[in-house]
């Protein structure tokens, strides 16, 4: 009985570790940039390979925990302000790429200040990403992945413009929650599976093109390649999604 209980504990611990990610104490190093005077920040993140975790959980402008194993790339972080706009660059120290044989240990845990207006552009070449920006002050979101698996949470951000590009892999995008403006979203998928969550209480218009595979958009009215929910044209704000997919499966679901 004790053996079974111990095994259940190990399974539960592993599950929670995968859901919540590593604690900052698990990382070897930390870099941080304090919040400046800029009213808006434009952020560019270039992540080579491994695991990328992002949350809106910092009192600084940004902080990054990294280094969990023997082989990892240090984040090269730079920031400068021009007038009321700040420019933040975070990229892998590329001169060390050839020294790494296995990127499994390469892991970054980034925390952003959720109150600072931010336009975030992310490039993921290969690996896994957990992007949780729920409730953050976003002006623009641009995400491009070559291969891997990405979970993106933009719930309650009211981001007015979004771009998403995936060459191969799996991705989930959460656009649910409360909205205070319209959204223009351009989503391109290559080979793989894409799942998008939208709210029940906002009008949604989806145009799907180029897909060789399955389209699952329940409870929406279909007119050719265009899908609309019951609140389209009736709510104060509208989410406009243009999905251009390749080979695979696209699912759009309504949630609270």
Sine and cosine of phi, psi and omega as CSV:
sin_phi,cos_phi,sin_psi,cos_psi,sin_omega,cos_omega
0.00,0.00,-0.67,0.74,0.01,-1.00
-0.90,0.43,-0.59,0.81,0.01,-1.00
-0.90,0.43,-0.66,0.75,0.02,-1.00
-0.90,0.43,-0.68,0.73,0.02,-1.00
-0.88,0.47,-0.64,0.77,0.01,-1.00
-0.90,0.43,-0.67,0.75,0.02,-1.00
-0.90,0.43,-0.63,0.78,0.05,-1.00
-0.90,0.44,-0.61,0.80,0.04,-1.00
-0.90,0.44,-0.68,0.74,0.01,-1.00
-0.89,0.46,-0.68,0.73,0.01,-1.00
-0.89,0.46,-0.71,0.71,0.00,-1.00
-0.90,0.43,-0.66,0.75,0.01,-1.00
-0.89,0.46,-0.68,0.73,0.01,-1.00
-0.90,0.44,-0.66,0.75,0.02,-1.00
-0.88,0.47,-0.74,0.68,-0.01,-1.00
-0.90,0.43,-0.59,0.81,0.02,-1.00
-0.90,0.43,-0.63,0.78,0.02,-1.00
-0.94,0.34,-0.57,0.82,-0.03,-1.00
-0.96,0.27,-0.73,0.69,-0.13,-0.99
-0.99,-0.12,-0.19,0.98,0.03,-1.00
0.98,0.20,-0.02,-1.00,-0.05,-1.00
-0.98,0.18,0.46,-0.89,0.10,-0.99
-0.97,0.22,0.53,-0.85,0.04,-1.00
-0.80,0.60,-0.48,0.88,0.00,-1.00
-0.93,0.38,-0.30,0.95,0.00,-1.00
-0.98,0.22,-0.24,0.97,-0.03,-1.00
-1.00,-0.07,0.46,-0.89,-0.05,-1.00
-1.00,0.10,-0.52,0.86,-0.15,-0.99
-0.72,-0.69,0.33,-0.95,0.04,-1.00
-0.58,-0.82,0.67,-0.74,0.16,-0.99
-0.81,-0.59,0.56,-0.83,-0.02,-1.00
-0.53,-0.85,0.50,-0.87,0.09,-1.00
-0.80,-0.60,0.80,-0.60,-0.03,-1.00
-0.96,0.28,0.43,-0.90,0.04,-1.00
-0.92,0.39,0.75,-0.66,-0.02,-1.00
-0.99,-0.13,-0.52,-0.85,-0.04,-1.00
-0.98,-0.17,-0.08,1.00,-0.05,-1.00
-0.91,0.42,0.62,-0.78,0.05,-1.00
-1.00,0.07,-0.38,0.93,0.04,-1.00
-0.65,-0.76,0.64,-0.77,0.00,-1.00
-0.87,-0.50,0.67,-0.75,0.12,-0.99
-0.93,-0.36,0.87,-0.50,-0.14,-0.99
-0.91,-0.40,0.71,-0.71,0.07,-1.00
-0.82,-0.58,0.85,-0.52,-0.01,-1.00
-0.88,-0.48,0.82,-0.57,0.03,-1.00
-0.86,-0.51,0.97,-0.25,-0.06,-1.00
-0.94,-0.35,0.81,-0.59,-0.12,-0.99
-0.96,0.27,-0.90,0.45,-0.06,-1.00
-0.28,-0.96,0.43,-0.90,0.00,-1.00
0.85,-0.53,-0.67,-0.74,0.01,-1.00
-0.87,-0.49,0.76,-0.65,0.01,-1.00
-0.85,-0.53,0.85,-0.53,0.03,-1.00
-0.87,-0.49,0.76,-0.65,-0.01,-1.00
-0.72,-0.69,0.71,-0.70,0.06,-1.00
-0.65,-0.76,0.39,-0.92,0.13,-0.99
-1.00,-0.06,0.97,0.25,-0.22,-0.98
-0.70,-0.72,0.30,0.95,-0.11,-0.99
-0.90,-0.44,0.54,-0.84,0.14,-0.99
-1.00,0.06,-0.36,0.93,0.15,-0.99
-0.97,0.23,0.13,-0.99,0.13,-0.99
-0.88,0.48,-0.71,0.70,0.05,-1.00
-0.37,-0.93,0.52,-0.85,0.16,-0.99
-0.62,-0.78,0.53,-0.85,-0.07,-1.00
-0.72,-0.70,0.83,-0.55,0.14,-0.99
-0.98,-0.19,0.67,-0.74,-0.06,-1.00
-0.40,-0.92,0.25,-0.97,0.03,-1.00
1.00,0.05,1.00,0.03,0.04,-1.00
-0.91,-0.41,-0.22,0.97,-0.01,-1.00
-0.68,-0.73,-0.39,-0.92,-0.07,-1.00
-1.00,0.02,-0.37,0.93,-0.04,-1.00
-0.84,-0.54,0.91,-0.43,-0.01,-1.00
-0.38,-0.93,0.34,-0.94,0.07,-1.00
-0.97,-0.23,0.76,-0.65,0.06,-1.00
-0.97,0.26,0.62,-0.78,0.08,-1.00
-0.97,0.23,0.77,-0.63,0.09,-1.00
-1.00,-0.06,0.94,-0.33,-0.10,-0.99
-0.91,-0.41,0.75,-0.66,0.05,-1.00
-0.63,-0.78,0.51,-0.86,-0.05,-1.00
-0.51,-0.86,0.70,-0.71,0.12,-0.99
-0.54,-0.84,0.40,-0.92,-0.04,-1.00
-0.88,-0.48,0.66,-0.75,0.10,-0.99
-0.81,-0.58,0.96,-0.28,-0.07,-1.00
0.91,0.42,-0.82,-0.58,-0.04,-1.00
-1.00,-0.09,0.11,0.99,-0.04,-1.00
-0.91,-0.41,0.73,-0.68,0.07,-1.00
-0.96,-0.27,0.55,-0.83,-0.02,-1.00
-0.85,-0.53,0.90,-0.44,-0.06,-1.00
-0.90,-0.43,0.80,-0.59,0.01,-1.00
-0.87,-0.49,0.77,-0.63,0.07,-1.00
-0.73,-0.69,0.89,-0.46,-0.03,-1.00
-0.55,-0.83,0.32,-0.95,0.03,-1.00
-0.94,0.34,0.60,-0.80,0.09,-1.00
-0.95,0.31,1.00,-0.09,-0.25,-0.97
-0.94,0.34,-0.32,0.95,-0.01,-1.00
-0.95,0.32,-0.14,0.99,0.02,-1.00
-0.97,-0.22,0.03,1.00,-0.06,-1.00
-0.84,0.55,-0.68,0.73,-0.09,-1.00
-0.94,0.34,-0.28,0.96,-0.02,-1.00
-1.00,0.07,-0.11,0.99,-0.06,-1.00
-0.96,-0.27,0.82,-0.58,0.01,-1.00
-1.00,-0.04,-0.50,0.87,-0.08,-1.00
-0.65,-0.76,0.84,-0.55,-0.05,-1.00
-1.00,-0.02,0.18,0.98,-0.02,-1.00
-0.88,0.47,-0.50,0.87,-0.01,-1.00
-1.00,0.06,-0.15,0.99,-0.05,-1.00
-0.98,0.20,0.93,-0.38,-0.09,-1.00
-0.57,-0.82,0.77,-0.64,0.09,-1.00
-0.89,-0.45,0.61,-0.79,0.11,-0.99
-0.83,-0.56,0.98,-0.21,-0.08,-1.00
-0.99,-0.16,0.68,-0.74,0.10,-1.00
-0.84,-0.55,0.78,-0.63,0.01,-1.00
-0.94,-0.35,0.41,-0.91,0.10,-0.99
-0.97,0.25,0.90,-0.44,-0.09,-1.00
-0.94,0.34,-0.28,0.96,-0.08,-1.00
-1.00,-0.01,-0.25,0.97,-0.01,-1.00
-1.00,0.08,0.81,-0.59,0.04,-1.00
-0.86,0.50,0.79,-0.61,-0.15,-0.99
-0.65,-0.76,0.65,-0.76,0.19,-0.98
-0.93,-0.38,0.92,-0.39,-0.18,-0.98
-0.93,-0.38,0.79,-0.62,0.09,-1.00
-0.86,-0.52,0.80,-0.60,-0.08,-1.00
-0.81,-0.59,0.71,-0.71,0.13,-0.99
-0.87,-0.50,0.84,-0.54,0.05,-1.00
-0.88,-0.47,0.90,-0.43,-0.04,-1.00
-0.98,0.18,-0.66,0.75,0.02,-1.00
-0.30,-0.95,0.61,-0.79,0.06,-1.00
0.75,-0.66,-0.41,-0.91,-0.03,-1.00
-0.86,-0.52,0.59,-0.81,-0.01,-1.00
-0.68,-0.74,0.67,-0.74,0.10,-0.99
-0.82,-0.57,0.98,-0.20,-0.08,-1.00
-0.96,-0.28,0.96,-0.27,-0.04,-1.00
-0.90,-0.44,1.00,-0.08,-0.02,-1.00
-0.93,-0.38,0.44,0.90,-0.03,-1.00
-0.82,0.57,0.78,-0.63,0.04,-1.00
0.98,0.20,0.03,1.00,-0.01,-1.00
-0.98,0.21,0.36,-0.93,0.01,-1.00
-1.00,0.02,1.00,-0.03,-0.08,-1.00
-0.94,-0.33,0.75,-0.66,0.11,-0.99
-1.00,-0.09,-0.43,0.90,-0.07,-1.00
-0.29,-0.96,0.58,-0.81,0.04,-1.00
-0.68,-0.74,0.82,-0.57,-0.04,-1.00
-0.77,-0.64,0.87,-0.50,-0.05,-1.00
-0.76,-0.65,0.78,-0.62,-0.03,-1.00
-0.72,-0.69,0.85,-0.53,0.01,-1.00
-0.80,-0.61,0.67,-0.75,0.03,-1.00
-1.00,0.10,-0.76,0.64,-0.01,-1.00
-0.41,-0.91,0.64,-0.76,0.04,-1.00
0.59,-0.81,-0.44,-0.90,-0.02,-1.00
-0.71,-0.71,0.78,-0.63,-0.06,-1.00
-0.72,-0.69,0.70,-0.72,0.13,-0.99
-0.89,-0.46,0.87,-0.49,-0.11,-0.99
-0.86,-0.51,0.86,-0.50,-0.01,-1.00
-0.93,-0.37,0.95,-0.30,0.06,-1.00
-0.92,-0.40,0.42,0.91,-0.02,-1.00
-0.88,0.47,0.68,-0.73,0.05,-1.00
0.85,0.52,0.54,0.84,0.07,-1.00
-0.98,-0.20,-0.42,0.91,-0.09,-1.00
0.79,0.62,0.59,0.81,0.03,-1.00
-0.90,0.44,0.81,-0.59,-0.10,-1.00
-0.98,0.22,-0.38,0.93,-0.05,-1.00
-0.60,-0.80,0.68,-0.73,-0.04,-1.00
-0.60,-0.80,0.64,-0.77,0.08,-1.00
-0.78,-0.62,0.73,-0.69,0.02,-1.00
-0.68,-0.74,0.76,-0.65,0.03,-1.00
-0.74,-0.68,0.78,-0.63,0.04,-1.00
-0.74,-0.68,0.80,-0.60,0.05,-1.00
-0.99,0.11,-0.73,0.69,0.00,-1.00
-0.40,-0.92,0.64,-0.77,0.05,-1.00
0.69,-0.72,-0.44,-0.90,0.02,-1.00
-0.76,-0.65,0.59,-0.81,0.00,-1.00
-0.50,-0.86,0.59,-0.81,0.16,-0.99
-0.83,-0.55,0.66,-0.75,0.00,-1.00
-0.78,-0.63,0.85,-0.53,-0.01,-1.00
-0.97,-0.23,0.93,-0.36,0.02,-1.00
-0.92,-0.39,0.39,0.92,-0.07,-1.00
-0.99,0.13,-0.09,-1.00,-0.01,-1.00
0.99,-0.13,-0.30,-0.96,-0.04,-1.00
-1.00,0.04,0.60,-0.80,0.02,-1.00
-0.82,-0.57,0.64,-0.77,-0.01,-1.00
-0.87,-0.49,0.18,0.98,0.00,-1.00
-0.25,-0.97,0.10,-1.00,0.09,-1.00
-0.97,0.25,0.30,-0.95,0.10,-1.00
-0.80,-0.60,0.72,-0.69,0.17,-0.99
-0.92,-0.38,0.93,-0.36,-0.06,-1.00
-0.86,-0.52,0.82,-0.58,0.08,-1.00
-0.93,-0.37,0.91,-0.41,-0.12,-0.99
-0.86,-0.51,0.83,-0.56,0.02,-1.00
-0.84,-0.54,0.80,-0.60,0.02,-1.00
-0.86,-0.51,0.60,-0.80,0.02,-1.00
-1.00,-0.08,-0.99,-0.16,0.01,-1.00
-0.91,-0.41,0.87,-0.49,0.03,-1.00
0.52,-0.85,-0.39,-0.92,-0.06,-1.00
-0.86,-0.51,0.66,-0.75,-0.01,-1.00
-0.73,-0.68,0.78,-0.62,0.04,-1.00
-0.82,-0.57,0.80,-0.60,-0.02,-1.00
-0.85,-0.53,0.75,-0.66,0.06,-1.00
-0.97,-0.25,0.74,-0.68,0.03,-1.00
-0.79,-0.61,0.37,-0.93,-0.06,-1.00
-0.98,0.18,0.43,-0.90,0.07,-1.00
-0.93,0.36,-0.59,0.81,-0.24,-0.97
-0.99,-0.11,0.35,0.94,0.02,-1.00
-0.72,-0.69,0.62,-0.79,0.06,-1.00
-0.92,0.40,0.68,-0.74,-0.05,-1.00
-0.72,-0.69,0.74,-0.68,0.08,-1.00
-0.82,-0.57,0.83,-0.56,-0.06,-1.00
-0.84,-0.55,0.78,-0.62,0.11,-0.99
-0.91,-0.42,0.85,-0.53,-0.03,-1.00
-0.91,-0.41,0.76,-0.65,0.00,-1.00
-0.61,-0.79,0.38,-0.93,0.15,-0.99
0.96,0.28,0.10,1.00,-0.12,-0.99
-1.00,0.06,0.75,-0.66,0.20,-0.98
-0.94,-0.33,0.99,-0.10,-0.07,-1.00
0.35,-0.94,-0.58,-0.81,-0.09,-1.00
-0.94,-0.35,0.60,-0.80,0.11,-0.99
-0.86,-0.51,0.87,-0.50,0.00,-1.00
-0.87,-0.48,0.98,-0.21,0.01,-1.00
-0.72,-0.69,0.97,0.24,-0.05,-1.00
-0.94,0.35,0.47,-0.88,0.06,-1.00
0.95,0.32,0.16,0.99,0.07,-1.00
-0.97,-0.25,0.55,-0.84,0.12,-0.99
-0.99,0.13,0.67,-0.74,-0.04,-1.00
-0.93,-0.37,0.72,-0.69,0.12,-0.99
-0.72,-0.69,1.00,-0.04,-0.09,-1.00
0.94,0.35,-0.89,-0.46,0.00,-1.00
-0.99,-0.16,0.14,0.99,-0.04,-1.00
-0.94,-0.34,0.70,-0.71,-0.01,-1.00
-0.84,-0.55,0.68,-0.73,0.03,-1.00
-0.70,-0.71,0.55,-0.83,0.08,-1.00
-1.00,-0.04,0.03,-1.00,-0.11,-0.99
-0.91,0.41,-0.43,0.90,-0.04,-1.00
-1.00,-0.02,0.00,1.00,0.02,-1.00
-0.90,0.45,0.80,-0.60,-0.03,-1.00
1.00,0.10,-0.04,1.00,-0.03,-1.00
-0.89,-0.45,-0.46,0.89,-0.05,-1.00
-1.00,0.08,0.27,-0.96,-0.01,-1.00
-0.91,0.42,-0.55,0.84,-0.05,-1.00
-0.78,-0.63,0.34,-0.94,-0.06,-1.00
-0.69,-0.72,0.64,-0.77,0.12,-0.99
-0.98,-0.17,0.87,-0.49,0.03,-1.00
-0.97,-0.26,0.91,-0.42,-0.02,-1.00
-0.91,-0.42,0.86,-0.51,0.10,-1.00
-0.95,-0.32,0.95,-0.30,-0.07,-1.00
-0.95,-0.32,0.89,-0.46,0.05,-1.00
-0.91,-0.42,0.97,-0.26,-0.13,-0.99
-0.93,-0.36,0.27,-0.96,0.02,-1.00
-0.97,-0.23,-0.97,-0.26,-0.02,-1.00
-0.91,-0.41,0.84,-0.55,0.01,-1.00
0.47,-0.88,-0.64,-0.77,-0.09,-1.00
-0.67,-0.74,0.71,-0.70,0.05,-1.00
-0.87,-0.50,0.80,-0.60,0.04,-1.00
-0.80,-0.60,0.76,-0.66,0.09,-1.00
-0.85,-0.53,0.80,-0.60,-0.02,-1.00
-0.78,-0.62,0.53,-0.85,0.03,-1.00
-0.99,-0.10,0.74,-0.68,0.02,-1.00
-0.72,-0.70,0.17,-0.99,0.02,-1.00
-0.96,0.26,0.00,0.00,0.00,0.00
